[in-house]
Amino acid sequence: MKPLIQFDRTWHDSFFKRINEDGPWAKSELFSLAYLAERERNVPSFHGLIAPGRLPQLKLHAHQIETARIVIEEMHGKAILADEVGLGKTIEAGLIIKEYMIRGLVKKVLILVPASLVLQWVTELNTKFYIPAVPQRKAYVWSQCDIVVSSIDTAKRQPHHDIIMEQDYDLIIIDEAHKLKNHKTKNYQFVQSLKKKFCLLLTATPIQNRLSEIFYLVSLLKPGYLGDAESFSKNYKSGIRSVKNEDKLKALVNQVMVRNRREDTGLHWPKRIIKSFDIPFSEAEQTFYESLSELKQNGVIQPFSLLTLQREACSSREAAFVTLNKIYKSTATPMNERLWHNLFDKLNRVNQNAKANKALELIKQINDKVIIFTEYRATQLYLQWFLKKNDISSVPFSGGFRRNKKDWMRMLFQNKVQVLVATEAGGEGINLQFASHLINYDLPWNPMRIEQRIGRIHRLGQENDVHIYNFATRGTVESHILHLLYNKIHLFEQVIGDLDKILSHIDLKNVDQQVSRIFEESESDGEIKVKLDNLSSVINFEQNQLETGDHHAASGNS
Amino acid sequence: MQQAEIRDFLIRFFSSSDCSLLPVQNQSQLKVKLTKQMDKLLMNRPFYWHYIEQIGADAETATLTFRFNDQSDEGEFIHFGSPRLHQIFNTAEQMGRYIRLYQVVSSQASPALEPWLGINMKISYQCDLKKDRLISIGLQMVNGTLIEGFQSMLGKLELIARLPDYCYTLSPLITVKSGIQRIERFIASELETEPFEWADQASERWKKDEDLLDAFYEQAEKKPERYNQEKKALEEQYKPRINVRLINAGLFYLQSSTFMPQFIKDR
């Protein structure tokens, strides 16, 4: 096909006007410089990347540059970027935008990301890539600005929806695209209705549960590439999760998806150094902890509430008090007044927190930035107070903070204070790779939460070995969890992202509920041990399976 | 572009636009006091200028300090990727778009200067990929002689903005308008003869994706709006095309012996 040749003739009139009016004419030197400027910016080849040479201050990794090249040259600008967590998908996306902009193939870009990440994207694009991206704040931004970052939830609402449909985007980028796996959702249909000349879908977990998820993801990008829904299931499906013609599907998917894996990047990953502490309660704490069972024995609370209370008591008496007080208000009768009086009396006698003392000792010893994660807001407040009392400054961090408050706290932690006390890892939250010490002050019962916590510091850009300190109170539910489950499945050593794969593969998305049930239904410690053992063997078995034969279509590129 | 070349470019740019270069301690810095015009073009502060002009006060133009190495001394780090440099490139292109120049000739030479139309253009080959090349063409407007590489020839000549006192210009037989047409026709015919495998390959990719799209919606009795939209998107993504746009253009009055016959492309 012969290319169409088009001459831009819009300049003719202004040239004729100058000839007729005898000027104004440019200076000779500026005329030469204009030509020189254009000559320097000339891109003489279809192939190769120009962008890295224009980003001298950005340290790019080989796999990131190669990914950008593959996406542009071999996938023609429509791709799923599915690197494992922490390998820099945002950087790859930024590099691709930059390359397209330099070459003049892309002008208008729409970037849809989770609301909590909007400003982070804007900052990264501005500072690392000199890409003038703006967050969508006012309706006029859609039409006035070329590169807009927004959340899908905002974008799909009126009046934004209609304005967006009128724009002519050259490139659409969607972060956390695995959330679009269900084609019946409004979000999916919204993305589907966008015109996609070039399009990047970013996800760390391209296939979570069902085969159809990858079908719908690819169909967003290239409708028809995997056939229509009917022919897809005929050709590749045998049961919900099993695949037939696997090699063929894998080969097809790998032509629209880049997945870099940690082990393939050849990068040096900092080591994880894990230390677990079995911390004995003080006498008063022990008495308080034990007396909680009396509530159950007297029929005031259900086994489930007892478990909650015990876990809270392992964290701090403050955390337990919040729940106790609630139960007291709703169940107190003159009959059990004595029981409650006794219990609060024991709570009041707790005058120190064994874990807090240990944390203080560690922080002093580490003498560097430390992140403390706790499950409870009351513990967070207590710890801040406690540390302050011991002349250690700290800042709080919670998932509920607004974006700029999060950024502010992160800044303070990076530049001013030694300790950050966080209640929520926020799977898609902040990056804290400038710190390398993390204390798990109490242990969440969902192992994914642990992974997310560690992922905040164990990521690209972390230059030191990562130290993880796990606190468990001796002889409590917490130490069971730590010793009988987490240590057995090597949770703390896990590569980020693997656990998710394992759990979804054995349909064990809600481990926390499983674990709760084990504790509630077991009659003895022995029974708990057996059941937790079973659980960890299942997880370990699946893990070995995945290691020996990675049967995901997502296992690598081509 | 190397840092030294960038420095050289900036010095030429600011001196030729009447800004004053201020003394600096070493070569890794450049300090420049902007003129009012350049301040307006580079500093992006329309409200300040509006205010100053309303109250008629004396304006304080900005001083820019650039540094050419990455270390943390004073000033704005400038390199080939920095937005500031590209802003300056764009400004240079804007200010250097149209020109008229006369050659300075020795007194023994013929005082007659021939009129030339010179055009610098950027040719972009675009499908889902893109590359460019520059072309610089001069057309003698009396006899239609056409040469390529005109801009680099001009670089070797002494040119000034006003007709030298003892010279006169020959009247063109070709109008500027038809001159431009001749140049466009020449470029087009040259492009026609170039190999176009790149365009064939892009068309193949286009066809392949379009077939997939058709198959995807084959069952649908009435094709949804999405289908047409995807189709349009594929066209924009892959359709091979060559765009030619102006960099700058000018009228040049040159001595007739300036160009040797081997440079002549067309007559």
Interface residues (C-beta under 8 A of the other chain):
Chain A: M1 K2 P3 L4 I5 Q6 F7 D8 W11 H12 S14 F15 F16 R18 I19 G23 W25 A26 K27 S28 E29 L30 F31 S32 L33 A34 Y35 L36 A37 E38 R39 E40 R41 N42 V43 P44 S45 F46 H47 G53 R54 L55 P56 Q57 I72 E73 H76 G77 K78 R103 G104 L105 Y130 P132 D170 Q192 S193 K195 K196 K197 F198 S219 K222 P223 G224 Y225 G227 D228 E230
Chain B: M1 F9 R12 F13 S15 S16 S17 D70 F77 H79 F80 G81 S82 P83 H86 F89 N90 A92 E93 Q94 M95 G96 R97 Y98 I99 R100 L101 N120 K122 S124 Y125 Q126 D128 L129 K130 K131 D132 R133 L134 S136 Q151 L154 G155 L159 I160 A161 V176 K177 I180 E184 I187 A188 L191 E192 F196 W198 A199 D200 A202 S203 R205 D209 D211 L212 L213 D214 A215 F216 Y217 E218 Q219 R226 Q229 E230 K232 A233 E236 Q237 Y238 K239 P240 R241 I242 N243 V244 R245 L246 I247 N248 A249 G250 L251
